[in-house]
Amino acid sequence: MTLTDRTVAAFAERHGRQAAGVWSAPGRVNLIGEHTDYNEGFVLPFGIDRRTAVALAPREDRLVRVTTGFADGAAEFSLDTIDPDAGAGWHTYPLGLVWALGELGAPPAGRRGVDVHIESDVPAGAGLSSSAALEAALALALDEHWALGLNRADLARAGQLAENRVVGAPTGIMDQSASLLAEADAAVFLDCRSLEAATVPLGFSADGLSLLVIDTRVTHEHATGGYAARRASCEAGARSLGVASLRELGPDDLARAAEVLDDETFRRVRHIVTENGRVLDTVRALRSDGPTAIGPYLDASHASLRDDFEISTPELDLAVGTAQATGAIGARMTGGGFGGSAIALVVDPLVPVLERAVVRAFAEEGYAEPAVFTVRPSAGARRER
């Protein structure tokens, strides 16, 4: 049964009637450009062939009632009394998205409520942005159903606002943009200051390459812990250096930064500056020489995330190191860090070899067995039926 069929069937079971439509959006892999988005820098994500689907039907009243395949019961709220401080839990994502649409000029006043059911095959907590896939699918569904007339950049901003204000995760706009703007066999080259986006062909399959995801099974939460601390450190570094964001700094500014900043803040800043450069180098390499040329940038990105930004984990380091030792073109952790997944770009015949090597390495260290699977660069949010 396809994800769409499963969502349609589950909607009928949970809500007792047929859905009016089904929309879906992909999770994402960030090929390179980590923690640069909220520093107004550059990122290079792509949508993956694991998606979140949303089925929807109108109600006669003003209620929004949401069910999911990953939680029992239903979340229910009124369009007349949307509270952005309505507590924690999965329900904050749909509630936050509806609230954010109103904040961005599409208030729910005069609109009928909806019944919604959500299904997903994007692994939660794996650094593949399952939350943004949910937000993007629901945003596209509500935009069409309520005839809001918003473009995809607007919908991405609504998803980010929901995460920041309602969920409490201080994330940038990369994940929602990737889920909404992705194209098949391509990455989204996004300038997070201007929000200009360009498509960059990846050509993995044409060159006989696969992109492996190594899910360490170490879950993370962006709303708490180190993610917020890293963002605060970047913002403090920008203030100390007298710039609006770290995007304004280049390699030539690092010597001054080393003099002005304490060692920890300097290393956070150095990661952002060098990571922006690696994104630009990767885009140039893809356009001129193809995907086999990007390995050194992936490897260098992981080293910077491990040593300067300090958001890797022993499991992520082991996954990356094993992939590199097994012959990967390049490998790095991906996502916000403190758990989640690593990626490795490999020639097709090495896929089963690398999978066995990683599983064996984790077993030898006494870690939980990782999930290792390939992903294909896939299209962004769309209506399914």
Phi, psi and omega in degrees: 000130179288164177301319179297313179298319179298321181291319178298315181294318181292324177300313181298321180292316186278331185247354173073021177199178183270146177285151177276341180185165178226133178235153177218161178212149184273154160292181182220151164251132173268109182297317176194153182110068187259128181067012176275341187294314181282357171259018177061032183260210185247146177220161182219070179270169170215150176289151182242168182273036167234130194226164170246134181244145180232122172257144188215146172213147182287152172249168178268348182252200185251021182265148167248121181240122188238131171238161181219162175278357182244009177208146177281161175076192181223149171258137184222134175211158182265140175293345180275340185222056180284121183251111180292352178251037188275025174094190185253169179122173185296334183294341181293338180290305176294320178300314181297322180295316179297317178299316183293323176301320177295320179295333182263019171102009178236065184296150182282002181303132177081001181258148177281156178288178182217152165261138184225140168231139185239130172232153182207146167242020171275121181299128179283141176076009183262005182079019181251014172061053175298327181292318179293326177298318177297312182298318182293316180296315181292321179298316180295320179297313182290324178300317179286313185295318180269003179053051183284332178074026180271149175272177186289332175294321176298317181295323176296319179296323178296317178297317178296317180298320177299315179297314186290313189270320188263310178288326180091019178260121186278053185274162173274196188262003185300311190297313180294321179297317180298317183293329182270329188255355186300151174230155181297140176058032182209159173252161177258112176271106189245127170270110188281359172269307181274343187065017172289137182232143177226150178270131178240112178301139180261316175065030180300305185295323179298330179264011178069035183244153172233149175254113180267139169255130176246099180278112184287350185068011172267107185278159181223161177227120181285339184284349181226165166077217195292333181301311180297323179295322179293320179296317179298322179295319177297318180293322177295320178298318179297317179298315182296330181267000175073031178238155181290326177205163181291347175303331184284352183263145174237180182305327181291345181271354186289329178297316177294320180300321180296329179282326188272324191260154169292165189299316183295312180297321178300316181294325175297315180295317181299322177300312183298315181298313182287329179292320174303317178297321180293325176298312180297320178295321180294317178299315179298317181295318179298317183288328185262322188237350179089178190292338180292348183267357190264357185307312182301329180287323176296314180299316181293326178298316180296317180301320180291319178294325179286314191264319182269315182270340175053054179237007177278177177226164176304323179293317178296317179298321179293318179299314181293313181298320179294318178299316180296317181291338182270357175109014177299145175297322177192157180207151179197159167290154178226149181098190188288343177099185181062031184131193179089220193237158167248159175237152177218131176263120188222156172289148188307316182297341181275353185304305181293329179295314181292320179302313180296321182295319181292314180300318180295317181297321179293319180297319180296331179270357180079019178274159174299148181295128180283160171263125182240124182207156177269153174230149177249137174300122192228168185291157182278197186303143184200162171277133181267322178196000000 
